[in-house]
Amino acid sequence: MAQAAAQQTLEVPVYASNGTLLSWNVKALMHKKPDLAEKILTGDLKYWDLAQGAFLLNPLTRNFDHGDEQTEYLRQQAEFAGAPELSRILSEFDLPLIPVLYQMEENGMLVDRQYFADLKDEFSAEVLELEHEVWQLAGREFNINSPMQLSEVLFGDLNLPTKGIKKTARGYSTGVKELDKLESLHPIIAKIKIYREAAKLLSTYIEPLPELADTNGRIHTTFNQDVTATGRLSSTNPNLQNIPVRTEVGRRIRTGFVAPEGKVLVSADYSQFELRLAAVLANDVHLLADFNQNVDIHTKTAAEAFGVSMSEVTKTQRRAAKVINFGVLYGMSIRGLANAANMSYDEAKKFIEQYFELRKPVKTYLEQVLKQARDLGYVETYYGRRRPTPDVRSSNFVARSAAERAAQNMPIQGTEADLMKRAMIRISQALPDGARMIMQVHDSVIVECLGEVAEQVGEILKKEMENVAPELPVKLSVDVATGKNWGEL
């Protein structure tokens, strides 16, 4: 019944008494009805996205009741009247972004089909070779993708220790975390991990992406505002935001997304965005001063934590500081730091203790966020976007721990999402002819433009993104790059 109502909304537009278009999915309606899309894009038609409103009022809900639009509209109007900060977020961030996302979806990204065909051949051969290498190390052939068969090989044939390994109904687990515990004990583990990554990239991206392109070779992802509880955008059908960012194979996949002849891609990426916002939310005056004076924050953190001058900081020390600077915002454990920064447990423990001595305001802030989550039942961004936190009081340790991490994570990531939305709205209004925004991934946006306006586009992106929030006491920094394909950015 709900699906039928949702479908009817896309067939027969509904209007409030004040002439506002009501829909459970304004963006989908725009794709279906170009005449309405044109009116919205030119500002001639006011609109209200009921699903977006319901999500903002409760971002933990996923079952939007696609019922009577008029009744739901009046209900939301009443709720937002009692929540002025949420009302402002809806009117300044979420609703104005809808036509921007619509245009990005219409634009799509161009893919090089031949490049992906070649990449498919290469990865298919690599997966086959890795499969045989795993079989050789196992001493027999088996289905590597079968958890049961893999478990039999690892803990039966190879007799690897099962102490500390999670057990399931079908045997011992062969999940990522369990394999990590075994990696130093047998070379087959590292090979299995490489095989899994290559096979996943092949089946998730390399094979299907070219098939999803339209007749012009462009892929049109769908951007969602009502999925991620922090307010961040997500990408589906296909998910282009999940292509690995920091790996060489991820870069090679992104290389298959190209600019048309005579055009280039320009990207703009916020530098240390989350850490700058953490400094704001925690009111860490020393961290704010360092950012505003363009100090290398990771080098300074390492120098202070290890008790050396900035000029004496080693690459290893800076890497540890970088890991903890970001990881601490999301509840990184001592063991997590030790593994990520290649430190001993005791070294990581001492480093975290010293770090929190240096970053007392951040530690105090994170504790306050958890207190608010428990006392008030929600946490919020700088601008007032809220996330309910019912599970922070759970008696289940796993559920409670996950809820606590999510609670500490949300104000920073949510504020980041709010500012990115504001920046995207402003960028869309400032771009010159021959330039169009085509992609957004967390802290960055990508614009496709004519080569002759690339420099101008880069300047616009930097200006709009760095000056998006003059009310904040921190300087924002944006890195701009230009290339013929996404992999070069």
N, C-alpha and C positions, 0 to 999 in steps of 0.2 A: 504494500500500500504506500509506504514511504517513498519507494523508488518511483512509483507511478506519479506521486505528487511532485517529486523532484523533476521528473521528465516533463510534466505539464508546465512547470515553471519556465522551462527552457522553450516551450512551444508558445505559451501565451503569457506575455509580460504582465505583471501585476503592479499597480501603482497605489501609493498611499493617497489620502485625501489632499495632501499638500503637493501632489505631483511627483513625489519621489519614487523612482523605480525600486521595487522590492524583489529580491531574488535570494535563493539559498546559495547561489554561485554566480555572482555578477560576471566574473571573468569568462566562465563557460558560456554564459548567455551572450556575451560580446562576440565570442568566436562563432556562435551560431547565427547571430543576427547583426550583420555588418552595419545596418542602418542605426541600430541602437549604439553600437560601438562608436560610430562616427559622432553621434550626439554627446556621448560621454567624453570622448577625446577632445572635443571642442568646448566642453564645459556647458553645453546647452541642456544637459539632463543630469539632475541630481539622482544619486543611487544609494542604496543601503544593502550591504551584504549581510544577510541574516546569519549565515554560518560563521562569518568572521566575528560578528557581534557576540554570538553565543560562545564562541571559543575564547574571546577576550574576557568575557565574564567568568568563564571557568575553563581554563586551558587543559584540564585533565579529562574533560569529556571528549568522547569520540563519536557518540551516537546522537547526531543532530536530528531532531524530530522534524522531518520535512513536511510539516503540517500547514495549517492556514497561515499565510504570510502576514495578513493584516493583524491577526491576534498576536503573533510572535513579535511583530514590529512594535506594537503598543507595549508588550511586556518588556522588551529591551529598552524602549524609550524610558519607561519608568525606572528600570534598574540603573541605567546610565545617569539618570537625573540625580540619583543618590550617590553616584561615584564619579565626581567631576574629573579626577585624574585619568580614569579609564576612558571616560568620554572624550577627553582631549587626545589620548593616544589613538582612539578610533578615528577621530576627525582629522588629526594631523599626520599620523603615520600609516595606519593600516588601510583605511579606505582610499586615500590618494595614491597609494602604491598600486592598487588594482589595475588601473589603465597602463601604468608603467610595465607591470609584469605581462599584461596582455600583449603589448607591443613587442616585448622581448620574446614571448612565445611565438608570435607571428613571424618575427625575424628569423629565429632559429640560428644554428651554427652550421657552416659548410664543412662537409667531410670529404676527404680524398679516398674514394672507394678503392682505387688501385693500391694505395699505400696500405689500407687495411687488409686487402687480399694478400699482399706480400707478407704482412705481419702475421696473418693467420697461418700461412704456410710455415713460417719460421717457428712460431710458438707450438704448432701441432707437432713438428719434428722434435722440438725441445722437450715437450711433455712426454712423447714416446720414448725418447732417450733417457729421461729421468726415471720413467717407469721401469725400464730395464735395469738401470743402476740400482734402484731400490730392491728389485727382485734379486739382483746379484748379492746385495748385502744381506738379504733375508734368507737366501739359500733356496728360494722357491718362488713360483709365480702365485700371485693372489690379487684380489681387487683392493687396491690401495684406498679407494673411496668408500669401502665398506668398514665402518667402525669395528664391527664384530671380527672380521677377518684380520684387520690391522692389529686389534688387541691380541688375537691368538698368536700372531707372528711376534709381536713385541714381548708379551709376557709369558708366552708358551714356548715357541721355537727358540727365541733369543734369551729367554729367562731373565729379562730386565726386572729390577726390583719393583715391587708394587707398594712398598711402604709410602704412605702419603699421597698415593694416587686415588683419585675419586673412583668409586665403583658405581656402576649403573646396573639396571636389570639385565643388560645384555653382556656384562663383563666390565673390565676396567676401561675407564674413559681414555680416549685418544684425542681429547680436545687440545687446543693451543696451550693452555696453562699447564696441562699435564705433560705434554711433550717438552715444554720448557724445562721441567724438572729433570728430564731424562737426557737432555741434549749432550751433556759432557760424558755420558756413559757409553754411547755407541754412535758411530758415524751415520747410521741409517736415519737418525732423528733429523739431523740437519737436512739430509737429502729429501726426506718426506715433506719438510716445511717448504723447501724450494719447489718441489713438485706441486704441492697444494696451491702455492701462490701463482705459479705459471698456469695451472689448470683453471683456477678461478678467474684470472685475467682473461684467459682465452674464452671461457664460456660466458662470462659476465659482460665483457666489453668488446673484445676483438672480433668475435664471430657475430654477435647480434647488432652492434651499432650501425654498420653500413646498411643492414636490412631495414633499419628504422628510419632511414633518410627518405625524404620525399623525392619527386621526380627531378627536382632541381639540386638534389644532393644535400639538402639541409635537414638537420635533425631538430625537431621542435619538442624540447622537454617541457614539462609542466611545473611551474613554480607554485609552491603551497605556502600559505601563511598560517594555516590552521592545523598544523601537524605537530610542530616542535613546541613544547611547553615554554621554552625560553623566549619564544617569539622569533627565533631564527627562521629563515626561509629554508625549505627543503625542495628537492628536485626529484621528480618521478617521471617514469615512462619516456625516456630512461633517466636514471639517476646519474647526472653528470657531475654532481658535487662529490661523489664518492670515489672518483678516479684517484688512485694514490698520488699524493703530492710530492712526497720526499724521496721517492724511489726512482731509479733509472727507468724501470719498465713503465711506471706511471707516466713519466715524461714522454716515453716513446708512444704511448697511447694518445696522449694529448697532442702529439705532433701531427696526428691524423686529422685534427681539426684545423682548418686552414682559412686564410683570407682569400676572397675571389681575386681574379686578375685585376691589377691596378689598385688594390686595396691592401690595408695592413690591419693587424690587431693591436690595440693599445690596452694595456692593463694597468690598473692602479691598485695598490695593496697597502693597507694600513700596517705600519711597523709597530710591533709590540703593543698592539691595540688593547688586549685584555689586561696587560700589566699596567698600562697607563690608567685604564679605568679602575683597576683595583686600587691604585694610589689615590684616585679621586674619592672612591667610595669609603676607603679607610682613612681618608684625610691624613695620609703619610706625608708630612711637609718636606721631609728630607728626600723622599723618593720623587715627589713632585718637583722639587728644586733641581734634582739631577736631570730629570726629563726635560725640564724647561731650559736647562743649560746645555743640552745635547751631550750629556755625559754617556759613555758606553756603560749602560746599566749592568750588564753581565760581568764586565771586567771589574767594575767598582764593587759589586757584590762579592765577587771572588776575593778581591784584595782585602776587603773588610772581614770576611769570614775566615780566610786563611792567615790573616795577620801579616800581609806583605804589601808592598807598594804596587800601584796599578801597573807599573812598568815591569814588575817581576812576576806577574800572573802568567801561568803556563796555559797552553791550549786546553789541557786536561782540566785544570781548575776552572777556566772560563766555561767549559762545557758543563761541568757540574753545577756551576752557578746558574747557567741558562736553564738547565733541566729543573732545578728547584724553583727558580723564579716563576716558571710557568706551572710546574707540577704542584706546588704548594697551594695554588688557588683551587685545586681540585682534590685536595686531601691525599696527596702522594705519601705513601708509607715509606718507612726507613728502607725496607727491602726494595721497594719500587725505585727509590733513588739509587741504591747500591747497584741494582741491575742496569738502570738507564745510564748511569755515569761511570760504570766500571769501577766502583769503589767497594771496599769491604763494608760489612754491616756496621762495625764500630765507627769507621770513618763517616759513613752516611749518617749515623745517629748523632755524632758530634757536630757534623756540618748543619743538620737540621736545627739542633739546639742553638748553635751560634747564629744561624739565619734568623730564628725567631727573636733572638736578642736584638739583632739589627732591625728587624721588621716588626717591632712590638705593635705598632698601629694596625698592621695587616692581621697579625694574630688576634688582636682584640676584636677587630672587625669581623673576622670569620666566626669567632665565638659569639658575637652579638647576633650575627645572622642566624646561627643555630638556635639561640635563645628566642629570637623573634618567631622562628619556625615553630618552636614548641609552644610558646605562649600565645601567639596570635593565630597560628595555623596557616600562615602564608609568609612568603618573602616577596620582595619587589625590586624593580630596577630603579635607577636614578629618576626616571620619569613617572614611575608609579605602576608600570605593568606588573601584574601579580601572578604568582603561582601558588596554589594551595599546597600544603605540606602535611597531609594526614598521616603518612607513614613514619614520620619522625618519632611518633609515640608508639610505634609497633613493638610488640613483645618479641617479634621475630628478628634476630640479630642481623641477618642478611638483608631483610627488607628495610630495617631501620638504618643500617649503614649506607645502603644505596640512596635512601631518602635524604640522609644528611649530606651526602656528596652532592646530590642534585640541588639541595637547598643552598649550599654554599656556592655552587656553580652558577645558579640562575641569575642573581643580580648583575654579575659581571657580563656573562654572555647575553643576557637580555638587554642590558644597556647598550652593548655592542650592536645588537640587532636593531634596536630603536634608532641608533645613529646611522647605521647603514641604510635603513629604509629612508630616513630623511635625506641622506646624501644622494640616494638613487633618484628620489623625486626631483631634487634640484639639478642633478646631472641631466636628466631627461629634458628639462626645460632649457638648459644652457648649451646643449650640443649644437654645432653648426650643421647646415645642410650637408648631406653626404656622410653623416656619422650616425650610428645607432648602437645602443647598448644591446648586447646579445647574451651576456652571461654574468652570473653573480655566484661567488663561492665564499661564504663566510665573511672574510675581511677584505675581499677584493671584487672588482668588477672588470668586465672586458667590453671594449667598444670596437666595432668594426667600422673603419672609415677609409676615405680616399687618402692615398699617400700624401697628397699635398696639404692636408689639414691635420696630419698626425701630430705634429708638434703643438698645434693649437689645442687639439683634443687633450693631449697630455697635460697641458697647462690648466685647462678647465677642470679635469679630473682632480688634479692636485689641489687647486684652489677650493673647489667645492667640498672636497672630502676633509681637507685640513681645517677649513673654517666652518664646518658643519655645526659646531657647538661652542660658540664664543662664551657661553655661560660657564663652561667647565674651567677649572683652574689648572689645566694641563695642556701643554702644546701637543697637538696631534701631528704625526709624521706619516707621509705617504710616499711610497716608492713607485715610480712609473717605468714601464718597459714597453718596447715596441718590437713586433716580429711578424713574420709571414705566417706563423702557425702558433698554436697554443703552447707547444712544447718549448718555444723560444722565449716565452714571457717569464 
